[in-house]
Amino acid sequence: VTRESDLLRHIYRRSAHLSDRDAVVLGPGDDAAALHMSHDALLTVDQLIEGRHYAKGTPVDAIAHKAVARSVSDVAAMAGRPRAALCAACLRTGTTEADALFDAVARSGDALGCPMIGGDIAFADGPTILTLTVIGTPHPVRGPVTRSGARPGDTVCVTGRLGNSFKSGRHLAFTPRVEEACALADALGERLTSMIDISDGLGRDLARVAEASGVRITLDAAALPRHDDVDGWLSAASDGEDYELAFTVTGTPPDAVHGTAVTVIGMVEDGAGCIARADDGTLHDLTEAGWDHES
Amino acid sequence: VTRESDLLRHIYRRSAHLSDRDAVVLGPGDDAAALHMSHDALLTVDQLIEGRHYAKGTPVDAIAHKAVARSVSDVAAMAGRPRAALCAACLRTGTTEADALFDAVARSGDALGCPMIGGDIAFADGPTILTLTVIGTPHPVRGPVTRSGARPGDTVCVTGRLGNSFKSGRHLAFTPRVEEACALADALGERLTSMIDISDGLGRDLARVAEASGVRITLDAAALPRHDDVDGWLSAASDGEDYELAFTVTGTPPDAVHGTAVTVIGMVEDGAGCIARADDGTLHDLTEAGWDHES
């Protein structure tokens, strides 16, 4: 097993170029990093756990991409842009690919607009865990788009297509919808009333929007855009790990944004919860439909 | 085991008061938190691992305090002030005190000047791990005090007393030297040439300052301030987990800062590494003396 001090030295060398970038006042290698922030900061943290969020044996590039992309997706869900990231890794004792993993995390950060400016490494007798903190900036005009702004009469929309992300492997290769989210905020401004990224399942995540906004969200099951390998609307509504944007719009939504299709999937109404209306008219409560990280 | 969604709901309720604070634009409960940042941001992340950084059975209040205080200490080491924090927890499967632990983390954050504005919870078959990201602001005049500014001729100083922190239990109850660090930057300005907090051991940590600054640091072994329960200077120089500040000063250092004693322990010279000169005149290389989290 590589020693922590050797690993850290390697990381600092790799990140030496970062100090050239305007935003990064001080990169890795000191007690803390320093980042130039003229705006407010968006901050999010997420853990990626071996055996839970990815199978043992997944290539390090895919692990690293997913770890960074999930937290970037949270910034996108606010209509923000990622600026920098920190990676804390607790690696399974005996891990031989620690350095390859950190190289891959650094590359993923660069590719996704958030260079790694700090981190921490440890080893333990448990699954490998990558904890990614991403710092971003909100949309300069619209500000943070929260979950709490949906209003009765708004249209509910989703980007892209849904379902079967985990089994198909798409959960390892998705592109966080940063450009789409910024373009929505550009185009819609205050008409973009709420937004969330779909991690735990469309129904469960929209139930959070409904709860935060104090409204009911009713989906048209037949309207849910599905990937070709998805069997039935319930899979699209509950599989999770799609990392698409679900959002609410006052007035007319766009058909597409930044080249990605936008589909109208439901309406915001008075009430509570997230329900789906199937073709046969039956109503299905989706509030608990989805992937609980705990289950 | 409590469900993640229930835990998160509890956390959001507990943090509802945060939105009243000026700096916290948006607290926990959305995809990301938002923080008002008019200055640059200091950012650091650290992991606290059960069985490594604290013994199983340690009271949750002590675990939470140490988790938050370690990352706050990193901000202090830059002469910064903590502003907010995020806590990612991966709890040992079957943990029954998840909620008590999060309550304690929230209290520790409040007590240490960095309210929790976000987090993530998961469970896994491994040690409980608390990953604390702390966001701070640098000293408004002096800016970030790095490890790389020590110059030959500078005096090397340390706050407080050293040694036997882990066995004595002091590692669970220390106060991060935020006020001391800010007061040093106030009083010394650019004469405060470098600073680090002592986590892995005085010798090992000062070796990092020496490497970053391109200098040698020579300590007077007899001068090291020791707690009463510490046997010999090597323990003070290598035990680690002191979370005191070690720093270099051009010109005369203060005798005390913010009520905490400051002790002159050595000099900065041309060369490399960190060595200690014992009473008998022998030289001891301290570069590798200290607690490696990996060993």
Boltz contact constraints between the chains, C-beta under 6 A:
constraints:
  - contact:
      token1: [A, 3]
      token2: [B, 294]
      max_distance: 6.0
  - contact:
      token1: [A, 4]
      token2: [B, 293]
      max_distance: 6.0
  - contact:
      token1: [A, 4]
      token2: [B, 294]
      max_distance: 6.0
  - contact:
      token1: [A, 25]
      token2: [B, 40]
      max_distance: 6.0
  - contact:
      token1: [A, 26]
      token2: [B, 144]
      max_distance: 6.0
  - contact:
      token1: [A, 30]
      token2: [B, 146]
      max_distance: 6.0
  - contact:
      token1: [A, 30]
      token2: [B, 147]
      max_distance: 6.0
  - contact:
      token1: [A, 31]
      token2: [B, 74]
      max_distance: 6.0
  - contact:
      token1: [A, 31]
      token2: [B, 77]
      max_distance: 6.0
  - contact:
      token1: [A, 31]
      token2: [B, 78]
      max_distance: 6.0
  - contact:
      token1: [A, 32]
      token2: [B, 42]
      max_distance: 6.0
  - contact:
      token1: [A, 32]
      token2: [B, 43]
      max_distance: 6.0
  - contact:
      token1: [A, 32]
      token2: [B, 44]
      max_distance: 6.0
  - contact:
      token1: [A, 32]
      token2: [B, 74]
      max_distance: 6.0
  - contact:
      token1: [A, 32]
      token2: [B, 75]
      max_distance: 6.0
  - contact:
      token1: [A, 32]
      token2: [B, 78]
      max_distance: 6.0
  - contact:
      token1: [A, 33]
      token2: [B, 43]
      max_distance: 6.0
  - contact:
      token1: [A, 34]
      token2: [B, 40]
      max_distance: 6.0
  - contact:
      token1: [A, 34]
      token2: [B, 42]
      max_distance: 6.0
  - contact:
      token1: [A, 34]
      token2: [B, 144]
      max_distance: 6.0
  - contact:
      token1: [A, 35]
      token2: [B, 41]
      max_distance: 6.0
  - contact:
      token1: [A, 36]
      token2: [B, 40]
      max_distance: 6.0
  - contact:
      token1: [A, 37]
      token2: [B, 37]
      max_distance: 6.0
  - contact:
      token1: [A, 37]
      token2: [B, 40]
      max_distance: 6.0
  - contact:
      token1: [A, 37]
      token2: [B, 41]
      max_distance: 6.0
  - contact:
      token1: [A, 40]
      token2: [B, 25]
      max_distance: 6.0
  - contact:
      token1: [A, 40]
      token2: [B, 34]
      max_distance: 6.0
  - contact:
      token1: [A, 40]
      token2: [B, 36]
      max_distance: 6.0
  - contact:
      token1: [A, 40]
      token2: [B, 37]
      max_distance: 6.0
  - contact:
      token1: [A, 41]
      token2: [B, 35]
      max_distance: 6.0
  - contact:
      token1: [A, 41]
      token2: [B, 37]
      max_distance: 6.0
  - contact:
      token1: [A, 42]
      token2: [B, 32]
      max_distance: 6.0
  - contact:
      token1: [A, 42]
      token2: [B, 34]
      max_distance: 6.0
  - contact:
      token1: [A, 43]
      token2: [B, 32]
      max_distance: 6.0
  - contact:
      token1: [A, 43]
      token2: [B, 33]
      max_distance: 6.0
  - contact:
      token1: [A, 43]
      token2: [B, 86]
      max_distance: 6.0
  - contact:
      token1: [A, 43]
      token2: [B, 118]
      max_distance: 6.0
  - contact:
      token1: [A, 44]
      token2: [B, 32]
      max_distance: 6.0
  - contact:
      token1: [A, 45]
      token2: [B, 86]
      max_distance: 6.0
  - contact:
      token1: [A, 45]
      token2: [B, 88]
      max_distance: 6.0
  - contact:
      token1: [A, 45]
      token2: [B, 120]
      max_distance: 6.0
  - contact:
      token1: [A, 45]
      token2: [B, 133]
      max_distance: 6.0
  - contact:
      token1: [A, 46]
      token2: [B, 120]
      max_distance: 6.0
  - contact:
      token1: [A, 47]
      token2: [B, 88]
      max_distance: 6.0
  - contact:
      token1: [A, 47]
      token2: [B, 90]
      max_distance: 6.0
  - contact:
      token1: [A, 47]
      token2: [B, 120]
      max_distance: 6.0
  - contact:
      token1: [A, 47]
      token2: [B, 122]
      max_distance: 6.0
  - contact:
      token1: [A, 49]
      token2: [B, 122]
      max_distance: 6.0
  - contact:
      token1: [A, 49]
      token2: [B, 124]
      max_distance: 6.0
  - contact:
      token1: [A, 74]
      token2: [B, 31]
      max_distance: 6.0
  - contact:
      token1: [A, 74]
      token2: [B, 32]
      max_distance: 6.0
  - contact:
      token1: [A, 75]
      token2: [B, 32]
      max_distance: 6.0
  - contact:
      token1: [A, 77]
      token2: [B, 31]
      max_distance: 6.0
  - contact:
      token1: [A, 78]
      token2: [B, 31]
      max_distance: 6.0
  - contact:
      token1: [A, 78]
      token2: [B, 32]
      max_distance: 6.0
  - contact:
      token1: [A, 86]
      token2: [B, 43]
      max_distance: 6.0
  - contact:
      token1: [A, 86]
      token2: [B, 45]
      max_distance: 6.0
  - contact:
      token1: [A, 88]
      token2: [B, 45]
      max_distance: 6.0
  - contact:
      token1: [A, 88]
      token2: [B, 47]
      max_distance: 6.0
  - contact:
      token1: [A, 88]
      token2: [B, 131]
      max_distance: 6.0
  - contact:
      token1: [A, 90]
      token2: [B, 47]
      max_distance: 6.0
  - contact:
      token1: [A, 90]
      token2: [B, 129]
      max_distance: 6.0
  - contact:
      token1: [A, 118]
      token2: [B, 43]
      max_distance: 6.0
  - contact:
      token1: [A, 120]
      token2: [B, 45]
      max_distance: 6.0
  - contact:
      token1: [A, 120]
      token2: [B, 46]
      max_distance: 6.0
  - contact:
      token1: [A, 120]
      token2: [B, 47]
      max_distance: 6.0
  - contact:
      token1: [A, 122]
      token2: [B, 47]
      max_distance: 6.0
  - contact:
      token1: [A, 122]
      token2: [B, 49]
      max_distance: 6.0
  - contact:
      token1: [A, 122]
      token2: [B, 293]
      max_distance: 6.0
  - contact:
      token1: [A, 124]
      token2: [B, 49]
      max_distance: 6.0
  - contact:
      token1: [A, 124]
      token2: [B, 126]
      max_distance: 6.0
  - contact:
      token1: [A, 124]
      token2: [B, 127]
      max_distance: 6.0
  - contact:
      token1: [A, 126]
      token2: [B, 124]
      max_distance: 6.0
  - contact:
      token1: [A, 126]
      token2: [B, 126]
      max_distance: 6.0
  - contact:
      token1: [A, 126]
      token2: [B, 127]
      max_distance: 6.0
  - contact:
      token1: [A, 127]
      token2: [B, 124]
      max_distance: 6.0
  - contact:
      token1: [A, 127]
      token2: [B, 126]
      max_distance: 6.0
  - contact:
      token1: [A, 129]
      token2: [B, 90]
      max_distance: 6.0
  - contact:
      token1: [A, 131]
      token2: [B, 88]
      max_distance: 6.0
  - contact:
      token1: [A, 131]
      token2: [B, 131]
      max_distance: 6.0
  - contact:
      token1: [A, 133]
      token2: [B, 45]
      max_distance: 6.0
  - contact:
      token1: [A, 133]
      token2: [B, 133]
      max_distance: 6.0
  - contact:
      token1: [A, 144]
      token2: [B, 26]
      max_distance: 6.0
  - contact:
      token1: [A, 144]
      token2: [B, 34]
      max_distance: 6.0
  - contact:
      token1: [A, 146]
      token2: [B, 30]
      max_distance: 6.0
  - contact:
      token1: [A, 147]
      token2: [B, 30]
      max_distance: 6.0
  - contact:
      token1: [A, 293]
      token2: [B, 4]
      max_distance: 6.0
  - contact:
      token1: [A, 293]
      token2: [B, 122]
      max_distance: 6.0
  - contact:
      token1: [A, 294]
      token2: [B, 3]
      max_distance: 6.0
  - contact:
      token1: [A, 294]
      token2: [B, 4]
      max_distance: 6.0
